Structures are given as structure tokens and as C-alpha cells.
Amino acid sequence: ERVKVSQNWRHGRCRREIILKWKCKQVPPFSSIFLMPWIELDGEHLYLSQAENIQAYQLCADGAGLQRHPQAIFSGHQEDVCRFVLVNSHIVSGGGDGNIVLHKIHGSYSVKFSAHEQEVNCVDFQGGLIVSGSRDRTAKVWSLSAGRVGQCLHTVQTEDRVWSIAISPLLSSFVTGTACCGHTSPLRIWDLESGQLLTCLGTDFHRGAGVLDVFYETPSLLLSCGYDTYIRYWDVRASTR
């Protein structure tokens, strides 16, 4: 498979090039699994998940490619890394093994804890808290406070597979995006302190229109996207688009 970088127009010509390739995972006897990588750009480094590892590549000086070999490799999962986030010099990742792994980017500190019964599809990390969502139809809030690292503070029953999750910049709530296979809205906002449902967003989702990603542009404005090909822009103060 490939990772591509699309350059902006230079000298009146758009240039695209393949900067990284890797083989698919072979499963006996003859089948293959095509793993979906997750990518985060942080300054002069590109972080890329490849199977159970996260690799950090230095960008070339001209911005047109990557150094050939990774500068760092972050490991800890036994199965594919589903999603990771970079926050305050830390990497938090969720994997197909049901675990969450926290790495300090510049140092040897890392911690791993069992989080869910099935794949951890999504994670977010802010204010000393981790939120995670899983195929097991739950979202959880985790503490990173001294002496309480990896302690589950709340378990939210979403009644559907969780594909995306994000903590509000105000650190008061978090939003979950689910597979939209049940009878509830796939976009719901929960209180971060109590784990109680605060509100649902939207009612016009088609069955199967799972929410693949959510992003807070501001504390009151939220972007979502999913299988139905729509990008939705929400004002969470009014619970309307």
C-alpha cells in the first residue's frame, strides 16, 4: 500500500509522488489483510501507524518527501493500531487488541492498560483524561492522574459500535460518533464528569451512515463526517446544524 503527499502548485504544475510503501499483512494460508494506517503531521515529523507500531519519519528539507528510515518506533500493541492522537509530546493509541498505550515522544516512558473487550476504534486525550470508543458498543473515560493512571472513571453504553470520539476544548464534555445501526442518533454528547448523556445531534441520518470522524473547531462548533459522504457543521449550543 502507499502513502502519498500532494504538493501545492509549484511553477504552475501540481506534483504528486509516493513517499512510502509497505507490504500488506499475510494471513495463512493464502489470504492478505490490507491494514488501514492512521497519519498525524506534527511539525517536521510525520507519524504513521503500520500494523502494531507507530513510526515517526523526519520530513525532508524541501518538504517533498520523508527520510528513508523512521527516527523512532513506538510499540506496545499486539494487533493493528486503529487510531492514535498526538497531544503535548505524548502519543495515545488504541488497538485491535483492546488496549490503550500511552507513550512520551521524547523519552522512554510508556504505559499500557486493557481498555475494551474488542477493538479500540478511537481515542482522544486532553486535560489528563483519555476517552476511548470501541466496537464493543461502549465509550470510556480514563484517568491519567498520579496514582490513578489507567483507572476507568466512566463507562458509557452507546448501544452501537463507536467509530469516532473527541473531547470538547472546554473539557466539560465529549462527543461520540457511532455506526448508526441502532435507533438512536449516531452523534451524541456526554458529560465528561458524570458520563451522563447531554444531547443528541441530528435526526436525519440514514441507517448505516456511521460517523467516521469528529472535530471541534471551537468549543461550540463541531465538524463530523461519515459513510454517507456528508460533512456536517454543528453549533452544539443549539443542537442544530
C-alpha positions in Angstrom: 0.0 0.0 0.0 1.1 3.6 -0.3 1.2 7.0 1.4 1.1 9.9 -0.9 1.8 13.6 -0.5 0.1 16.0 -2.8 2.1 19.2 -3.2 0.6 22.5 -3.9 1.1 24.2 -7.2 4.8 24.8 -7.9 5.9 26.5 -11.1 2.4 26.1 -12.4 2.4 22.4 -12.1 0.9 20.1 -9.4 3.3 17.4 -8.4 2.3 14.1 -6.7 4.7 11.5 -5.5 4.7 8.3 -3.5 6.8 8.8 -0.4 6.3 5.5 1.4 5.3 1.9 0.6 4.8 -1.2 2.7 3.6 -4.7 2.2 0.2 -5.9 3.3 -0.1 -8.4 6.2 -0.1 -12.0 5.1 -2.5 -14.4 6.8 -2.1 -18.2 6.2 -2.6 -19.9 4.0 -3.0 -17.6 1.1 -5.0 -14.5 2.1 -3.9 -11.0 2.8 -5.1 -8.2 5.2 -4.9 -4.6 4.0 -4.4 -2.6 7.2 -5.7 1.0 7.3 -2.9 3.4 8.5 -3.6 6.5 10.6 -1.4 9.5 10.0 -0.6 12.6 12.1 1.6 15.5 11.0 3.4 17.3 13.8 5.9 20.0 12.8 8.7 18.4 10.9 7.6 14.8 11.7 5.0 12.5 10.1 3.7 9.9 12.5 2.3 6.8 10.7 0.7 3.6 12.1 1.9 0.4 10.4 0.4 -2.8 11.8 1.0 -2.8 15.6 3.6 0.0 15.6 3.6 3.8 15.1 6.6 5.2 13.2 7.9 8.8 13.2 9.5 10.0 10.0 11.5 13.2 9.5 10.3 15.4 6.6 12.9 16.3 4.0 14.2 19.9 4.0 12.3 20.7 0.8 9.1 19.2 2.2 8.8 16.9 -0.8 9.3 13.6 1.0 10.4 11.7 4.1 13.7 10.4 5.4 14.1 6.8 4.3 14.2 5.3 7.8 12.0 6.2 10.8 13.6 8.3 13.6 11.5 6.5 16.2 9.2 3.5 16.6 6.5 3.3 19.2 5.3 -0.2 20.0 3.2 -1.9 22.6 0.1 -3.3 20.8 -0.3 -6.9 19.8 -2.6 -6.1 16.9 -3.2 -3.3 14.4 -3.2 0.3 15.7 -6.7 1.6 14.9 -6.2 5.2 15.9 -3.8 7.5 17.7 -3.5 11.1 18.8 -0.6 13.4 19.4 -1.0 15.8 22.4 1.6 17.7 24.4 4.5 15.5 23.4 2.5 12.3 24.1 1.1 9.6 21.8 -2.1 7.8 22.9 -3.1 4.9 20.7 -6.0 2.4 20.6 -5.5 -1.0 19.1 -7.3 -4.1 17.8 -6.1 -5.9 20.9 -8.5 -3.8 23.1 -5.6 -2.0 24.7 -4.7 1.7 25.1 -1.0 2.6 25.0 0.5 6.0 26.2 4.0 7.0 25.0 6.1 10.0 25.8 7.5 11.1 22.5 10.9 12.3 23.9 11.6 9.7 26.4 11.2 6.1 27.4 8.1 6.4 29.5 5.1 4.3 28.3 2.1 2.7 29.9 -0.4 0.1 28.6 -3.7 -0.9 30.0 -6.6 -3.2 29.0 -9.4 -0.9 27.9 -12.2 -2.7 26.0 -13.4 -6.2 25.1 -13.0 -5.6 21.4 -11.1 -3.1 19.1 -10.4 0.4 20.4 -11.5 2.3 17.3 -10.9 5.8 18.5 -9.2 7.8 21.3 -8.7 11.4 22.4 -6.6 12.9 25.1 -6.9 16.2 26.9 -6.5 17.6 30.4 -5.2 14.5 32.0 -8.1 12.4 30.7 -8.4 9.8 27.9 -11.6 9.0 26.2 -12.0 5.8 24.1 -14.6 4.2 21.9 -14.9 0.6 20.8 -16.6 -2.0 18.7 -17.9 -3.4 22.0 -20.5 -0.6 22.0 -19.0 1.4 24.9 -17.2 4.6 25.4 -14.9 5.1 28.4 -13.2 7.9 30.3 -9.8 7.1 31.8 -7.7 9.0 34.4 -4.0 9.8 33.9 -3.6 11.4 37.3 -0.7 10.4 39.5 -1.6 7.1 41.2 -4.7 6.6 39.1 -3.2 6.0 35.6 -5.4 3.7 33.6 -8.3 3.9 36.1 -11.7 3.8 34.3 -13.8 6.7 35.6 -16.9 6.1 33.5 -18.3 3.6 31.1 -21.0 4.8 28.7 -23.3 2.3 27.0 -23.7 3.6 23.4 -25.7 0.7 22.1 -23.8 0.9 18.9 -20.2 0.5 17.7 -18.2 3.7 18.3 -16.1 4.9 15.4 -15.1 8.4 16.5 -14.7 10.4 19.7 -13.5 13.9 20.7 -13.2 15.9 24.0 -14.6 19.4 24.0 -11.9 22.2 24.3 -13.7 23.3 27.4 -13.0 19.8 29.0 -16.6 19.6 30.1 -18.0 17.0 27.6 -17.1 14.6 24.8 -18.8 13.6 21.6 -19.2 10.1 20.2 -19.8 9.1 16.6 -21.3 5.6 16.1 -22.1 3.2 13.3 -25.7 4.3 13.0 -27.1 0.8 13.1 -29.4 1.3 16.0 -32.4 3.5 16.7 -30.5 6.5 18.3 -28.6 9.4 16.7 -25.1 8.4 15.9 -23.8 11.8 17.2 -24.2 12.2 21.0 -22.6 14.5 23.6 -21.8 13.2 27.1 -20.9 15.0 30.3 -17.2 14.3 31.0 -17.5 14.4 34.8 -20.6 12.2 35.2 -20.8 10.2 31.9 -24.4 11.2 31.5 -26.0 11.9 28.1 -26.4 15.7 27.4 -27.8 15.9 23.9 -28.2 14.2 20.5 -27.3 15.9 17.3 -29.5 15.5 14.2 -32.3 13.1 13.3 -31.9 12.7 9.5 -29.2 10.1 9.4 -29.8 7.1 7.2 -29.2 3.7 8.7 -25.6 2.7 8.3 -24.4 6.3 8.0 -21.7 5.8 10.5 -19.7 8.8 11.8 -16.1 8.2 11.0 -14.5 11.3 12.5 -15.5 14.3 14.7 -13.5 17.5 15.3 -14.1 20.5 17.5 -13.3 23.7 15.5 -14.2 25.8 18.6 -15.9 24.9 21.9 -19.3 25.4 20.3 -18.7 24.4 16.7 -18.2 20.7 15.7 -17.4 19.0 12.3 -18.5 15.5 11.5 -18.1 13.2 8.5 -19.1 9.6 7.7 -20.1 6.9 5.3 -23.0 8.9 3.9 -20.3 11.2 2.2 -21.6 14.4 4.0 -19.5 16.8 6.1 -21.8 18.3 8.7 -21.1 21.6 10.7 -22.8 21.8 14.0 -23.5 24.5 16.5 -23.7 22.4 19.7 -25.2 25.3 21.7 -28.4 24.8 19.7 -28.0 21.1 18.8 -28.7 22.1 15.2 -26.6 22.3 12.0 
